[in-house]
Structure formats: C-alpha cells, structure tokens
Amino acid sequence: MKPYYAVIFTSLLSENTKGYHQMAEQMENLAKQQQGFLGIESARDNLGITVSYWKTLEDIKKWQANSEHLLAQKLGKEQWYQWYKVRICKVEREYEIDNQPL
C-alpha cells in the first residue's frame, strides 16, 4: 500500500462558526466515498489538525475539485477560518505501537 499521501489541514477558526461543524461532518462522510480515500484523523482544541490519507496525488486533486468540497472551501475562506495551511506529503514509512487490551 505504501507509498501513499497525507493531506494535513491545520487551522484556526474565526468567531463565526455557524454551520461549520455540520459541514465538517458532511465533508468527512463525502471524503470517505471518494476514490482513493484511505482514512482520516482529526483533533481540535484551539488549533485544529485534520489529516486525510489518499492513494494518489490524482485522487487528492479530484477531491479538491469536488463541487460540494469546493463550496465548503469557499465558506471556510469567507467565514469559518481565521487562518489555515494545507500540506501534502508522501508517506514512505510508518510504524505504530498498540498496547490496547484485546
């Protein structure tokens, strides 16, 4: 499966978050239906970080151009985000530890 790609979206919300949480949930559900989608991880305190994982760069471009996603991006730029940054990275290696009881 490797290599694959990670899109790292880091953001600070503005004061106006009306509709944001519903749209975020909708976008996650929509992303899961896209070709090449591998998974997503997200955390938000003051700073929000969402990492989505994709098979190819082409899959990322198609997701970025999805009409519903384009609307969410527009609303984010216009009202929800004070600041954000997007990074696209190639994942060549991964490892983990899992000490959870079975």
MODELLER restraints for C-alpha pairs under 7 A, 6 or more apart:
rsr = mdl.restraints
at = mdl.atoms
rsr.add(forms.Gaussian(group=physical.xy_distance, feature=features.Distance(at['CA:2:A'], at['CA:92:A']), mean=6.04, stdev=0.5))
rsr.add(forms.Gaussian(group=physical.xy_distance, feature=features.Distance(at['CA:3:A'], at['CA:90:A']), mean=6.66, stdev=0.5))
rsr.add(forms.Gaussian(group=physical.xy_distance, feature=features.Distance(at['CA:3:A'], at['CA:91:A']), mean=5.43, stdev=0.5))
rsr.add(forms.Gaussian(group=physical.xy_distance, feature=features.Distance(at['CA:3:A'], at['CA:92:A']), mean=4.74, stdev=0.5))
rsr.add(forms.Gaussian(group=physical.xy_distance, feature=features.Distance(at['CA:4:A'], at['CA:54:A']), mean=6.04, stdev=0.5))
rsr.add(forms.Gaussian(group=physical.xy_distance, feature=features.Distance(at['CA:4:A'], at['CA:55:A']), mean=4.91, stdev=0.5))
rsr.add(forms.Gaussian(group=physical.xy_distance, feature=features.Distance(at['CA:4:A'], at['CA:56:A']), mean=6.29, stdev=0.5))
rsr.add(forms.Gaussian(group=physical.xy_distance, feature=features.Distance(at['CA:4:A'], at['CA:90:A']), mean=5.88, stdev=0.5))
rsr.add(forms.Gaussian(group=physical.xy_distance, feature=features.Distance(at['CA:4:A'], at['CA:91:A']), mean=5.32, stdev=0.5))
rsr.add(forms.Gaussian(group=physical.xy_distance, feature=features.Distance(at['CA:5:A'], at['CA:53:A']), mean=5.62, stdev=0.5))
rsr.add(forms.Gaussian(group=physical.xy_distance, feature=features.Distance(at['CA:5:A'], at['CA:54:A']), mean=5.09, stdev=0.5))
rsr.add(forms.Gaussian(group=physical.xy_distance, feature=features.Distance(at['CA:5:A'], at['CA:55:A']), mean=6.16, stdev=0.5))
rsr.add(forms.Gaussian(group=physical.xy_distance, feature=features.Distance(at['CA:5:A'], at['CA:56:A']), mean=6.38, stdev=0.5))
rsr.add(forms.Gaussian(group=physical.xy_distance, feature=features.Distance(at['CA:5:A'], at['CA:57:A']), mean=6.99, stdev=0.5))
rsr.add(forms.Gaussian(group=physical.xy_distance, feature=features.Distance(at['CA:5:A'], at['CA:88:A']), mean=6.93, stdev=0.5))
rsr.add(forms.Gaussian(group=physical.xy_distance, feature=features.Distance(at['CA:5:A'], at['CA:89:A']), mean=5.58, stdev=0.5))
rsr.add(forms.Gaussian(group=physical.xy_distance, feature=features.Distance(at['CA:5:A'], at['CA:90:A']), mean=4.54, stdev=0.5))
rsr.add(forms.Gaussian(group=physical.xy_distance, feature=features.Distance(at['CA:5:A'], at['CA:91:A']), mean=5.52, stdev=0.5))
rsr.add(forms.Gaussian(group=physical.xy_distance, feature=features.Distance(at['CA:6:A'], at['CA:51:A']), mean=6.30, stdev=0.5))
rsr.add(forms.Gaussian(group=physical.xy_distance, feature=features.Distance(at['CA:6:A'], at['CA:52:A']), mean=5.64, stdev=0.5))
rsr.add(forms.Gaussian(group=physical.xy_distance, feature=features.Distance(at['CA:6:A'], at['CA:53:A']), mean=4.54, stdev=0.5))
rsr.add(forms.Gaussian(group=physical.xy_distance, feature=features.Distance(at['CA:6:A'], at['CA:54:A']), mean=6.32, stdev=0.5))
rsr.add(forms.Gaussian(group=physical.xy_distance, feature=features.Distance(at['CA:6:A'], at['CA:88:A']), mean=5.72, stdev=0.5))
rsr.add(forms.Gaussian(group=physical.xy_distance, feature=features.Distance(at['CA:6:A'], at['CA:89:A']), mean=5.16, stdev=0.5))
rsr.add(forms.Gaussian(group=physical.xy_distance, feature=features.Distance(at['CA:6:A'], at['CA:90:A']), mean=6.37, stdev=0.5))
rsr.add(forms.Gaussian(group=physical.xy_distance, feature=features.Distance(at['CA:6:A'], at['CA:91:A']), mean=6.75, stdev=0.5))
rsr.add(forms.Gaussian(group=physical.xy_distance, feature=features.Distance(at['CA:7:A'], at['CA:51:A']), mean=5.47, stdev=0.5))
rsr.add(forms.Gaussian(group=physical.xy_distance, feature=features.Distance(at['CA:7:A'], at['CA:52:A']), mean=5.24, stdev=0.5))
rsr.add(forms.Gaussian(group=physical.xy_distance, feature=features.Distance(at['CA:7:A'], at['CA:53:A']), mean=6.39, stdev=0.5))
rsr.add(forms.Gaussian(group=physical.xy_distance, feature=features.Distance(at['CA:7:A'], at['CA:86:A']), mean=6.84, stdev=0.5))
rsr.add(forms.Gaussian(group=physical.xy_distance, feature=features.Distance(at['CA:7:A'], at['CA:87:A']), mean=5.69, stdev=0.5))
rsr.add(forms.Gaussian(group=physical.xy_distance, feature=features.Distance(at['CA:7:A'], at['CA:88:A']), mean=4.53, stdev=0.5))
rsr.add(forms.Gaussian(group=physical.xy_distance, feature=features.Distance(at['CA:7:A'], at['CA:89:A']), mean=6.46, stdev=0.5))
rsr.add(forms.Gaussian(group=physical.xy_distance, feature=features.Distance(at['CA:8:A'], at['CA:49:A']), mean=6.96, stdev=0.5))
rsr.add(forms.Gaussian(group=physical.xy_distance, feature=features.Distance(at['CA:8:A'], at['CA:50:A']), mean=5.91, stdev=0.5))
rsr.add(forms.Gaussian(group=physical.xy_distance, feature=features.Distance(at['CA:8:A'], at['CA:51:A']), mean=4.50, stdev=0.5))
rsr.add(forms.Gaussian(group=physical.xy_distance, feature=features.Distance(at['CA:8:A'], at['CA:52:A']), mean=6.73, stdev=0.5))
rsr.add(forms.Gaussian(group=physical.xy_distance, feature=features.Distance(at['CA:8:A'], at['CA:86:A']), mean=5.62, stdev=0.5))
rsr.add(forms.Gaussian(group=physical.xy_distance, feature=features.Distance(at['CA:8:A'], at['CA:87:A']), mean=4.99, stdev=0.5))
rsr.add(forms.Gaussian(group=physical.xy_distance, feature=features.Distance(at['CA:8:A'], at['CA:88:A']), mean=6.28, stdev=0.5))
rsr.add(forms.Gaussian(group=physical.xy_distance, feature=features.Distance(at['CA:9:A'], at['CA:49:A']), mean=5.66, stdev=0.5))
rsr.add(forms.Gaussian(group=physical.xy_distance, feature=features.Distance(at['CA:9:A'], at['CA:50:A']), mean=5.16, stdev=0.5))
rsr.add(forms.Gaussian(group=physical.xy_distance, feature=features.Distance(at['CA:9:A'], at['CA:51:A']), mean=6.20, stdev=0.5))
rsr.add(forms.Gaussian(group=physical.xy_distance, feature=features.Distance(at['CA:9:A'], at['CA:85:A']), mean=5.90, stdev=0.5))
rsr.add(forms.Gaussian(group=physical.xy_distance, feature=features.Distance(at['CA:9:A'], at['CA:86:A']), mean=4.66, stdev=0.5))
rsr.add(forms.Gaussian(group=physical.xy_distance, feature=features.Distance(at['CA:9:A'], at['CA:87:A']), mean=6.59, stdev=0.5))
rsr.add(forms.Gaussian(group=physical.xy_distance, feature=features.Distance(at['CA:10:A'], at['CA:48:A']), mean=5.56, stdev=0.5))
rsr.add(forms.Gaussian(group=physical.xy_distance, feature=features.Distance(at['CA:10:A'], at['CA:49:A']), mean=4.49, stdev=0.5))
rsr.add(forms.Gaussian(group=physical.xy_distance, feature=features.Distance(at['CA:10:A'], at['CA:50:A']), mean=6.54, stdev=0.5))
rsr.add(forms.Gaussian(group=physical.xy_distance, feature=features.Distance(at['CA:10:A'], at['CA:84:A']), mean=5.50, stdev=0.5))
rsr.add(forms.Gaussian(group=physical.xy_distance, feature=features.Distance(at['CA:10:A'], at['CA:85:A']), mean=5.32, stdev=0.5))
rsr.add(forms.Gaussian(group=physical.xy_distance, feature=features.Distance(at['CA:10:A'], at['CA:86:A']), mean=6.50, stdev=0.5))
rsr.add(forms.Gaussian(group=physical.xy_distance, feature=features.Distance(at['CA:11:A'], at['CA:47:A']), mean=5.91, stdev=0.5))
rsr.add(forms.Gaussian(group=physical.xy_distance, feature=features.Distance(at['CA:11:A'], at['CA:48:A']), mean=5.11, stdev=0.5))
rsr.add(forms.Gaussian(group=physical.xy_distance, feature=features.Distance(at['CA:11:A'], at['CA:49:A']), mean=6.55, stdev=0.5))
rsr.add(forms.Gaussian(group=physical.xy_distance, feature=features.Distance(at['CA:11:A'], at['CA:81:A']), mean=6.78, stdev=0.5))
rsr.add(forms.Gaussian(group=physical.xy_distance, feature=features.Distance(at['CA:11:A'], at['CA:83:A']), mean=5.64, stdev=0.5))
rsr.add(forms.Gaussian(group=physical.xy_distance, feature=features.Distance(at['CA:11:A'], at['CA:84:A']), mean=4.08, stdev=0.5))
rsr.add(forms.Gaussian(group=physical.xy_distance, feature=features.Distance(at['CA:11:A'], at['CA:85:A']), mean=6.46, stdev=0.5))
rsr.add(forms.Gaussian(group=physical.xy_distance, feature=features.Distance(at['CA:12:A'], at['CA:46:A']), mean=6.74, stdev=0.5))
rsr.add(forms.Gaussian(group=physical.xy_distance, feature=features.Distance(at['CA:12:A'], at['CA:47:A']), mean=5.32, stdev=0.5))
rsr.add(forms.Gaussian(group=physical.xy_distance, feature=features.Distance(at['CA:12:A'], at['CA:48:A']), mean=6.32, stdev=0.5))
rsr.add(forms.Gaussian(group=physical.xy_distance, feature=features.Distance(at['CA:12:A'], at['CA:81:A']), mean=5.87, stdev=0.5))
rsr.add(forms.Gaussian(group=physical.xy_distance, feature=features.Distance(at['CA:12:A'], at['CA:82:A']), mean=5.53, stdev=0.5))
rsr.add(forms.Gaussian(group=physical.xy_distance, feature=features.Distance(at['CA:12:A'], at['CA:83:A']), mean=5.25, stdev=0.5))
rsr.add(forms.Gaussian(group=physical.xy_distance, feature=features.Distance(at['CA:12:A'], at['CA:84:A']), mean=6.31, stdev=0.5))
rsr.add(forms.Gaussian(group=physical.xy_distance, feature=features.Distance(at['CA:13:A'], at['CA:80:A']), mean=5.66, stdev=0.5))
rsr.add(forms.Gaussian(group=physical.xy_distance, feature=features.Distance(at['CA:13:A'], at['CA:81:A']), mean=4.44, stdev=0.5))
rsr.add(forms.Gaussian(group=physical.xy_distance, feature=features.Distance(at['CA:13:A'], at['CA:82:A']), mean=5.29, stdev=0.5))
rsr.add(forms.Gaussian(group=physical.xy_distance, feature=features.Distance(at['CA:14:A'], at['CA:79:A']), mean=6.97, stdev=0.5))
rsr.add(forms.Gaussian(group=physical.xy_distance, feature=features.Distance(at['CA:14:A'], at['CA:80:A']), mean=5.30, stdev=0.5))
rsr.add(forms.Gaussian(group=physical.xy_distance, feature=features.Distance(at['CA:14:A'], at['CA:81:A']), mean=4.98, stdev=0.5))
rsr.add(forms.Gaussian(group=physical.xy_distance, feature=features.Distance(at['CA:14:A'], at['CA:82:A']), mean=4.57, stdev=0.5))
rsr.add(forms.Gaussian(group=physical.xy_distance, feature=features.Distance(at['CA:16:A'], at['CA:79:A']), mean=6.16, stdev=0.5))
rsr.add(forms.Gaussian(group=physical.xy_distance, feature=features.Distance(at['CA:16:A'], at['CA:80:A']), mean=5.80, stdev=0.5))
rsr.add(forms.Gaussian(group=physical.xy_distance, feature=features.Distance(at['CA:17:A'], at['CA:80:A']), mean=5.30, stdev=0.5))
rsr.add(forms.Gaussian(group=physical.xy_distance, feature=features.Distance(at['CA:20:A'], at['CA:80:A']), mean=6.69, stdev=0.5))
rsr.add(forms.Gaussian(group=physical.xy_distance, feature=features.Distance(at['CA:23:A'], at['CA:72:A']), mean=6.94, stdev=0.5))
rsr.add(forms.Gaussian(group=physical.xy_distance, feature=features.Distance(at['CA:27:A'], at['CA:69:A']), mean=6.75, stdev=0.5))
rsr.add(forms.Gaussian(group=physical.xy_distance, feature=features.Distance(at['CA:31:A'], at['CA:37:A']), mean=6.76, stdev=0.5))
rsr.add(forms.Gaussian(group=physical.xy_distance, feature=features.Distance(at['CA:34:A'], at['CA:63:A']), mean=6.99, stdev=0.5))
rsr.add(forms.Gaussian(group=physical.xy_distance, feature=features.Distance(at['CA:35:A'], at['CA:59:A']), mean=6.34, stdev=0.5))
rsr.add(forms.Gaussian(group=physical.xy_distance, feature=features.Distance(at['CA:36:A'], at['CA:54:A']), mean=5.29, stdev=0.5))
rsr.add(forms.Gaussian(group=physical.xy_distance, feature=features.Distance(at['CA:36:A'], at['CA:55:A']), mean=4.87, stdev=0.5))
rsr.add(forms.Gaussian(group=physical.xy_distance, feature=features.Distance(at['CA:36:A'], at['CA:56:A']), mean=6.73, stdev=0.5))
rsr.add(forms.Gaussian(group=physical.xy_distance, feature=features.Distance(at['CA:36:A'], at['CA:59:A']), mean=5.51, stdev=0.5))
rsr.add(forms.Gaussian(group=physical.xy_distance, feature=features.Distance(at['CA:37:A'], at['CA:53:A']), mean=6.20, stdev=0.5))
rsr.add(forms.Gaussian(group=physical.xy_distance, feature=features.Distance(at['CA:37:A'], at['CA:54:A']), mean=4.75, stdev=0.5))
rsr.add(forms.Gaussian(group=physical.xy_distance, feature=features.Distance(at['CA:37:A'], at['CA:55:A']), mean=6.62, stdev=0.5))
rsr.add(forms.Gaussian(group=physical.xy_distance, feature=features.Distance(at['CA:38:A'], at['CA:53:A']), mean=5.07, stdev=0.5))
rsr.add(forms.Gaussian(group=physical.xy_distance, feature=features.Distance(at['CA:38:A'], at['CA:54:A']), mean=5.24, stdev=0.5))
rsr.add(forms.Gaussian(group=physical.xy_distance, feature=features.Distance(at['CA:38:A'], at['CA:55:A']), mean=6.81, stdev=0.5))
rsr.add(forms.Gaussian(group=physical.xy_distance, feature=features.Distance(at['CA:39:A'], at['CA:52:A']), mean=5.79, stdev=0.5))
rsr.add(forms.Gaussian(group=physical.xy_distance, feature=features.Distance(at['CA:39:A'], at['CA:53:A']), mean=5.19, stdev=0.5))
rsr.add(forms.Gaussian(group=physical.xy_distance, feature=features.Distance(at['CA:40:A'], at['CA:51:A']), mean=5.62, stdev=0.5))
rsr.add(forms.Gaussian(group=physical.xy_distance, feature=features.Distance(at['CA:40:A'], at['CA:52:A']), mean=4.29, stdev=0.5))
rsr.add(forms.Gaussian(group=physical.xy_distance, feature=features.Distance(at['CA:40:A'], at['CA:53:A']), mean=6.15, stdev=0.5))
rsr.add(forms.Gaussian(group=physical.xy_distance, feature=features.Distance(at['CA:41:A'], at['CA:50:A']), mean=5.71, stdev=0.5))
rsr.add(forms.Gaussian(group=physical.xy_distance, feature=features.Distance(at['CA:41:A'], at['CA:51:A']), mean=5.26, stdev=0.5))
rsr.add(forms.Gaussian(group=physical.xy_distance, feature=features.Distance(at['CA:41:A'], at['CA:52:A']), mean=6.51, stdev=0.5))
rsr.add(forms.Gaussian(group=physical.xy_distance, feature=features.Distance(at['CA:42:A'], at['CA:49:A']), mean=5.67, stdev=0.5))
rsr.add(forms.Gaussian(group=physical.xy_distance, feature=features.Distance(at['CA:42:A'], at['CA:50:A']), mean=4.16, stdev=0.5))
rsr.add(forms.Gaussian(group=physical.xy_distance, feature=features.Distance(at['CA:42:A'], at['CA:51:A']), mean=6.27, stdev=0.5))
rsr.add(forms.Gaussian(group=physical.xy_distance, feature=features.Distance(at['CA:43:A'], at['CA:49:A']), mean=5.46, stdev=0.5))
rsr.add(forms.Gaussian(group=physical.xy_distance, feature=features.Distance(at['CA:43:A'], at['CA:50:A']), mean=6.45, stdev=0.5))
rsr.add(forms.Gaussian(group=physical.xy_distance, feature=features.Distance(at['CA:54:A'], at['CA:60:A']), mean=6.58, stdev=0.5))
rsr.add(forms.Gaussian(group=physical.xy_distance, feature=features.Distance(at['CA:64:A'], at['CA:70:A']), mean=6.96, stdev=0.5))
